[in-house]
């Protein structure tokens, strides 16, 4: 079976494609995804199809991550990585994530909150070891129960310190 991969921006995605992606993510995570994409905001979807059917998906949204008190880095923040349970362990998720990594080269780095750290480590992602925070109007809010991984890209600072504090702007829903 050959996977066909396409990129679709949220703003031009058909309602039927969005519904199929929601159903895929709900099945893969056993969670309600009915409002997830509204909360995540606009992004670019990487969609893997077999014979026209969506069997795997990932997307990225733009986020500004700040390391310590340094300049903010433009991140391709990866969300909703999912493969239909009937098609897992066939390499389709890996194909979609490799394509995504090739598409986000213009960012300072890639980032995500992993559900399966081993999967992403195998693809070159690194665990952030430092403390994590969310930037709010009231200041920094610690998020000690969260985990983040980053993917180094050509524009990633060579001296990026994975032990430094890392923060992202607040957003509704899942903050990381």
C-alpha positions in Angstrom: 0.0 0.0 0.0 1.3 3.4 -1.0 0.6 6.4 1.2 -0.3 9.6 -0.6 0.7 12.7 1.4 -0.9 16.1 0.9 -0.5 19.5 2.7 -3.7 21.5 3.4 -4.0 24.8 5.2 -6.8 25.0 7.7 -8.3 28.0 6.1 -9.0 26.2 2.8 -9.8 22.7 4.2 -13.2 21.3 3.3 -15.6 20.5 6.1 -15.7 16.9 5.1 -11.9 16.6 5.3 -11.9 18.3 8.7 -14.6 15.9 9.9 -12.6 12.9 8.7 -9.5 14.2 10.5 -11.5 14.8 13.7 -12.9 11.2 13.5 -9.4 9.8 13.0 -7.9 11.7 15.9 -10.9 10.7 18.2 -10.3 7.1 17.3 -6.5 7.3 17.8 -6.7 9.1 21.1 -10.1 7.9 22.4 -10.9 11.6 23.1 -13.4 14.1 21.9 -11.9 16.2 19.1 -15.0 18.1 18.1 -13.6 21.5 19.1 -9.9 20.7 19.1 -9.0 22.4 15.8 -10.9 25.5 16.7 -8.8 25.8 19.9 -5.5 25.0 18.2 -6.0 27.7 15.6 -5.1 27.8 11.9 -2.2 25.7 10.8 -1.0 23.4 8.0 -2.2 19.8 8.0 -0.1 16.9 6.7 -2.6 14.3 5.6 -1.7 10.7 4.7 -4.3 8.8 2.5 -4.6 5.2 1.4 -6.9 4.8 -1.6 -8.5 8.2 -0.8 -9.1 7.5 2.9 -7.3 9.5 5.6 -5.3 7.1 7.7 -2.7 9.4 9.3 -2.4 13.0 10.1 -0.2 15.7 11.8 -0.4 19.5 11.7 1.7 22.4 12.8 0.7 25.8 14.1 2.8 28.9 14.6 4.0 29.5 18.2 6.6 31.7 19.8 8.8 29.8 22.3 11.1 31.7 24.6 14.2 30.2 26.0 15.0 31.8 29.4 14.8 35.5 28.9 16.2 35.4 25.4 14.7 36.2 22.1 11.6 34.3 21.2 12.0 31.6 18.6 9.5 30.9 15.9 8.3 27.3 16.3 6.4 25.0 14.1 4.4 23.5 16.9 3.1 20.0 16.0 -0.4 18.9 17.0 -2.8 16.1 16.5 -0.4 13.4 15.3 -2.6 10.4 14.8 -2.9 7.2 12.8 -6.0 5.1 12.4 -5.6 2.3 14.9 -6.2 -0.3 12.1 -3.1 1.2 10.3 -0.7 1.7 13.1 2.7 0.1 13.1 3.0 0.3 9.3 5.2 3.4 9.2 2.5 5.8 8.0 2.9 8.1 11.0 6.7 8.1 10.4 6.1 9.1 6.8 3.9 12.0 7.7 6.3 13.3 10.4 9.3 13.1 8.0 7.3 15.1 5.5 6.3 17.6 8.1 10.0 18.0 9.2 10.9 18.7 5.6 8.2 21.4 5.3 9.0 23.4 8.4 12.6 24.1 7.6 12.0 27.9 7.6 11.2 27.9 11.3 13.7 28.3 14.2 12.7 24.9 15.5 10.0 22.3 15.7 8.3 21.6 19.0 5.5 19.3 20.4 4.1 17.8 23.5 4.6 14.1 23.0 2.2 11.3 23.7 4.9 8.7 22.8 8.4 10.1 23.4 10.1 7.0 21.9 8.4 7.5 18.6 9.6 11.1 18.3 13.1 10.3 19.6 13.5 7.8 16.8 12.7 10.7 14.4 15.4 13.0 15.8 13.3 14.9 18.4 14.9 15.8 21.7 13.3 16.1 25.1 13.3 19.5 26.7 14.9 19.0 30.1 14.4 22.5 31.6 11.3 23.8 33.4 8.3 24.7 31.3 6.1 27.8 31.7 3.2 29.5 30.0 3.3 33.2 29.5 0.1 34.9 30.7 -0.9 38.5 31.3 0.0 37.9 35.0 3.5 36.6 34.1 4.9 33.1 33.9 2.9 30.1 35.1 4.8 26.9 35.7 3.6 23.7 34.0 5.6 21.0 35.8 3.3 18.1 34.6 3.9 18.9 30.9 6.6 17.6 28.5 8.0 19.2 25.4 10.3 17.9 22.7 12.1 19.9 20.0 13.4 19.3 16.6 16.5 21.2 15.6 16.3 22.8 12.2 18.8 24.8 10.2 17.9 28.1 12.0 18.0 26.5 15.5 20.6 28.4 17.6 23.7 26.1 17.9 24.0 26.9 21.6 20.4 26.1 22.4 20.3 25.0 26.1 17.8 22.2 26.6 18.1 22.7 30.4 17.1 26.3 30.4 13.5 27.4 31.1 11.2 27.3 28.1 7.9 29.2 27.8 5.1 29.5 25.3 2.2 32.0 25.1 -1.1 30.9 26.8 -3.8 29.5 24.6 -7.2 28.0 25.4 -7.4 24.2 25.6 -4.1 22.4 26.0 -1.5 25.0 26.8 1.4 22.9 25.5 
